[in-house]
Amino acid sequence: MVEFGLKISNLLWFCFVFLRVKFRSMNIHFIAIGGAAMHNLALALHQKGYQITGSDDTIFDPSKSRLAAKGLLPEEYGWFPEKITDNLDAIILGMHAKADNPELLKAQELGLKIYSYPEFLYEQSKSKTRVVIGGSHGKTSITSMVLHVLHYHEKEVDYMVGAQLEGFETMVHLTDDNEFIVLEGDEYLSSPIDRRPKFHLYKPNIALLSGIAWDHINVFPTYENYVEQFKIFVDSITNGGAMVYNEEDAEVKSVVEESVNPIKRYPYQTPEYTIENGITFLDTSDGKLPLEIFGIHNLQNLAGAKWICQHMGIDEDDFYEAIATFKGASKRLEKIAETASTVIFKDFAHSPSKVAATTKAVKEQYSKRTVLACLELHTYSSLNAEFLKEYKGALDRADKAVVFYSPHAVEIKKLEKVTADQIARAFERDDLLIYTDPGEFKAFLFSQNLENTALLLMSSGNYGGLDFEEVKSLI
């Protein structure tokens, strides 16, 4: 009887220890916690009950205030190897850190588990149905559309998206219970010590590929090398999984249809639509559906999002009901001001194909207005003298076209000097206005009569310090 009691006691003790280990809060340290993606992941894990610490050499808003609100903002900026101890369960390493980061070196010395951002997301979602949205352009918009529709119909999913969405507190949401996780699949590198593209790590069950247009030439020096990353992505889909793809993009069609991966393929194309009085109407079996968004690229995105939602259990009618209220992702053809005769858009467009598509969309939507398109060359690729020729014709649909770039930014990126003459030749537009001084660009912008005008500001930066709130006062 005593022996039986001891066995029960030992069993209870084992269960107690097991449950304490299984359900104890993990201690996670973020190296470079202030990045847009990194701080959102930190917030998501904090919400999940994990113990979060982090470091960074500088943190700007909104990351700074959002981390501070949850008690996660580092007390001081810099790298502190003493923060790295054996008590940590894992390190999450951001791209902003360097390979010789003191905290990273200490973690390696201690033999701690070090994850890249996408690697950790995969660890959190191995038991879920992973839905990954990839493509050179459109992936943020499509992911946002899918999440908007699911949220509208109160279907709970985990997610990671590259823009702040209306109705969503964070850009990352992780649980133990949700069946699906929707991931924006970026092709850029995972971390300073993991040079694989992020979307190679997710192993999707359901995937989408929106378009392929050469970008990130600092990492993928040739077009062929860049395209190869998307072939690997398609081949990474789980056996028997689903691939939704834009068959109007010749490169996408080739990559998907030539893959020998045993997956199901679902092509999509631009749906039928009309434009009436500045509003785009989608043709559906129930008649014309007015949309808040516009442009062929957005309509293609919508068609892809519809396939994804159907794979996740949302039928066509429910999709249309929800998508009619979608106003777009932040900084993706985002309307920041409008009057009866003037509209101002801010857009993240910077690659040649996206600049061309966005400019065309605005002109098509506002055909009777003057389209003033302002493009900042801000990324490594766009400031590369050799890559510039890819911008040929990108601003042709604008009535007035302006390019701004900072020679100082070229120096910081240690690139070959770019001249105004090179830019003019690249765009092949005789009336192209080119500015290199932020003050002069702002003076030009604020001197314009915007009556009967659609102003389009395209940049992944801010034109050397332009206040977009102030821009709203132009109308």
N, C-alpha and C positions, 0 to 999 in steps of 0.2 A: 504493500500500500504506500509506504514511504517512497519506494523506488518509482512508483507510478506518479506520485506527487512531484518528485524531482524532474521527471521527464516532462510533465505538464509545465512546470516552472521554467525549465530550459527552453521549451518550445515557445512559451510566451515571451521570454527574454529575446530569443532569436527574432520573433516577429516584430518586437519593439525596435530592435536595432535595425532590422531590414527596412521598416517603414520610416524610421528616422533618417536613414541614409537616402532612401528613395525620394522622400518628399521634403527633405531639408532644402532650404533656399541655396541656390548656387551663388558663388561669389565670382563675379565677372569684372574684369578690368578692361577698359577701352583705351587703347593708345590712339590718339587723335579723335577724341570724343565729339569735337565741335562741328564736324562735317554734316551736311544736310542729311545724308543717309545714316551716318553713324549715330548722330544724336537721336534720331527717330527710333533706331533700333534700341538704343539705351533706354529711352522712354518706354518702349514696348515691353522690354524685359523687366523694367522697374514695375510696370503695371502688373506684370505676371507674378511678381513677388520675389524676383531675384535681387541680390545685393549688388549694387552697381557702383563702381568707382571709375574715374577716368582722368586723363591728362591731355593737354594740348598746349601749343605755344601761343595760340591766339584763337579767340572765339568771337564771332560776330552775331548780331541779331539776325533772324529770330532764334537761332540755336541758343544763344546766351541766355535770353530771358526764359525760354522754355525749360532749359536745364535747371536754371535757378529756381523756378517755380516748384520743381519736384525735389529740390535739395541735391541735385546731381552736378552742379557747376563746380569745377575745381576751385579750391581756395586761392590758388595762384597759378599763373601760367608757367609752362615749362615742362621739362621731362625730369622725373624723379625716380631713379632706380630703386630707392628704398620703398616705394609703393609696391614693388613686385616681390611677393613672398610666396612661400609654399602653401599659404592658406587660400590662394586663388585656385578656383577650379578651371579657369580658362582665361585666355587673353583674346580680345578681338582687335585686329590690327587694321587700321584705316590707310587708305592710299596716300593721305597727306604726310604720313610718317615716312622716314627714310630707312633704308636697310641697316644703317649704323645707329639707329635711334637707341639711346642709352637704356630705356625701359625694355625695348625689344631684346637687346643683347643680354640683359639680366634674365629675362624670361627664358631665353634660349639656354643660358647657363644653368638655370634651375630645372630645365627639362619640362617646363609647363606646356600644356596644350595650347597652341596658337592657331586661331582660326582667322581666315579672311572673312569679310562681311558676308559674301555669298555662301561660303562654306558653312558658316554658322546657321544661316537661314535653311540650308539643306538639312543640317542636323536636326533643326526644329521641326522639319516637315517630312521626315522620312516615312512616317506612317500615314501621311495625308495624300490626297490626289493633288498633284502639283500641276498648276496651269501657268505656263510661261509665255509671255508676250515678247517677241523679239522683232528686230528690224532696225535698219539705220535711222528710220524716221517713223513717227506715228505710234511708237510703243507706249509712250506715256498717255497719249490721248485714248488709245484703245483700252489700256488697262483701266483708265479713269472711267470710260464708258461702261465697261463690264462691272466695275464696282458700284457705279451709280445705279445701274439697273438692279443689281443684287440688293443694294441698300434700299431702293424704292420698294422692293417686294419683301423686305425684311428677312432676307436670306443671309444668315451669318456665315462669314468666311474669314480666314486669315488672309493677310495681304501685305505686299510691299509695292509701293508706287513712287515714281520720281517727282511728284508734285503734290502740293497741299490741295485737298479736295473739299468742296463745300459739304458739310455734314459729317466729316471725318476729323477726329481730333488729332491723329498722327498719320504719318505716311507709312507706318509699319504697325501691324497688329498681329499678335501671336497668342494662341490659346492651346490648351491640350485637347479640346473637345471638337473643334470644327473639322468637318470632313475635307473641305477644300482649302487650298492656299493659292492665291493669285499673285504671281510674281512678274514684275517688269524685268525683262531679260536684257541687260546691258552687255554690249560686246567689249567694253573697256576692261582693263586688267583688274584682277581681284585684289592684289595687295603688293607692297614692295618686294615681298619674298615669294609671291605666288603669281607668276606672269601669265596665267591662263585667263582668258576672257571670262567674265562673271557668269555668262549664261551657259558656259560649258559645265558648270558645277551643279545645276539644278535637277538634271535628269527628269524632264517633264513627262507626265502621263498624257497631257493635252498641251499642244503648243500652237503658236501662231507666228507667221513670218510675214511682215508687212511690206518690206522693201529692202533693197540692197543698193547703197550708193556710197562709194569710197569715202571713208572718214578716218580720223585718228592716224594720220600718216606718220606721226612720230613713233607709233607702235607697229603699224602695218604699212611698211614702206612701199608696197606694190599693191595694185588692185587685186591681183591674183591671190596674194597672201591674205588680203582682207576677206575676199569671197570664201576662201578656205575655212575661215572661222564659222561661217554660216553652214557650211557642209557638215562640219563637226557637230554643230548644234542640232541639225536635223537628225544626224546619226545617233545623238545622245538620247533621243526620245525612247521611252521604254517600249519593249517588244509588244506590238499590238496597240500602241497608243495612237493618238489622233493628231494630224498636222493640218491646221487651217492656214491657207496661204493665198496671197494676192497674185492671181494668175495674170494680171495685167502688167506686172513687173517681170520682164523677160528673164532677168537673172534669178529671181525668186523661183519662177516656174521651172527653170532649168535645174537649180539646186535641189528643189523638192522632188521633182519627178524623176530625176536621175539617181536619187538615193536608193540603195538596195535595202535599206532598213525596212523590216516588215511592219509598216504602220498604215493606218487608214488616212487617206488624203481628201481634204475638203476645200476645193478652190472657191474663191469669191472674186467678184468684180464690182465696178461702180454700179450702184443701183440706178434705176430711172428716176429722174427728178425734173422739176421746173423751178424757175425763179419768177416771182411775181411781186412787184412793188418792194423789192429789197428783202424778200423772205424766200427761203428755199423750202420747197414742198417735196416730200418724198412720196413717190408713187407706191401705194400698197394695195392689197386686194380689197381693202375697205375704203379706198379713196385716197385723196391727197392728205399727207400728214405734215403740218407745219413744224419746222425745226428751229431751234435756237442757234445751231451751228450751220456752217456753209463751207463750200469749196469741195472740189473733187476729191482731194486727199482726205478730208474729213468724212465724206460719204463712203469712200473706200474703207476707212477705219470703222465706220458704223457697220458696214456689211461684215467685216471680220468679227467685230464684237458680237454681232447677232449669232454667228456660228458658235462662238465660244459660250455664250449664254445658253444656247440650246443644248450644248454638251453638258451644261451644269444644271439642266432641268427647268430652264425658263422657256416657255413656248413663244412663238412669234408674236402673237397678239399682246402678250404681257411685255415683251421686249419693246414693241412700238409705243405702248402706253408710257413706259418709263423713259425711253430715250427722247421723247418729245420735250421733256423738261431738262435735258442735259445742256448746260451752258458752256461747257468746255473746261479743260484743266487750266490751272493757274499758269500764266505766261504762254499758253498755247493759243494763239489768236484770241487773246483775252481783250474784250472790249472794256476800256478804262474810262471812257467818257463819250457822250453822245448828245447831240441836239437834233433839231429837225433837219438841219442842213449839213452837219459835220459829225464825223465819227472818228475816234482815235483807238487804234489797236496796239497792243504790246505783244510781241511774239518772240519765242526762244529761237526762232529759225537762224541758223548760221551756215549750214552746209549748202552747197550750190543747189541741189535738188529741192530742198525744203524752201529755200529762198524763192526759187522760181515758182513752186507750187503755191506758196502763201501769197505772193504778189499776184499771181493769176487769179486765185480765189477771190481776193479783195476786189480786183477789177471786174470780175464777172458778177459779183454780188452788187457792186455799186458802179455799174457801167456808165451811168450818166454823171458821175462825179469825177473830179480830178483825184487821181491816186498819187499821193506823195509818199514814196517808199524810202525809208532811211535804214541803211544797213551798217552795223558796226562789225568790222573784221576784228575778231577778238580771240579766236581759238588758235592753237598751234597750227592746225591745218590751213586755216584761212589766211594766216600771215606768212605762209610759206611761199616764196617767190615762184617755185615750180608748180605748186598746186593751184595758184591763182587762175590759171587758164581754165580750170574747171568751172569758173563762174561766168563763162561766156553765155550771154543771153539771159542770165538769171533775173535781171531787173527790166527786161524788155517790156513787160506788160504795164509797168508804172508810167504815168504821164510825166512825173518828175522823179528823178532818182538821185539819191545822195549816198555816198560811202564815207564813213568815218573810221579812222584807225589811229592808233597811238604809236608813234615811232619808239616811245619808251617801252611799250609792251613788247615790241619786236626785240629790243635790247635785252629785256628781262628774260625772254624765252631763248636768248642767244641764237637768234635766227639771222640769216642774211638780210641786209637792209632792203626794205621794200620802198619803192618810190611811187609818187602819185602817177607818173607816166606809165609805170608797169600796171597799176590798177586800171587806169583808163584803157590801156590796150587789152587787158584781160576781159573786161566787161563789154568791150566793143560797142561803146555808146558815146557818141560825140558830145552830148549835152550832160554827161555825168558830172555832178558836183562832188568834189573830194575835200574833206576837212581832216586835219591832223591835230588841231587845237580845240579842246573841249569848249572853251569860251566862245570861239568863233562859230562852232557848230550850234551852240545854244543860241547865240545872237541871230544866226540865220533862221533857226526854227521859230523863234519868237517874233521874227519880223514877217512871217508868212500870213497872208490872208487865207484863212481856212474855210471860208464860205464855200459851200458845195464841194467839200473835200473829204476824202478818206485818208487819214494819216496813219501810216504803218511804220512802227518802230521795231526793227528786227535786231536782236542782239542777245548773246548769252552774258553780256556785261551791262554797263550803264553809261556808255558814251563818255567815259572819263569823269563821271560824277553827276550826271543829269538826274534831277529830282523829278520822278514821274508824277508825284502829287502836284508839283508845280506845272507840269505839262498839261494837266487836266484844266488848268485855268485859262488855257489858250482859247477855249470855246465857252 
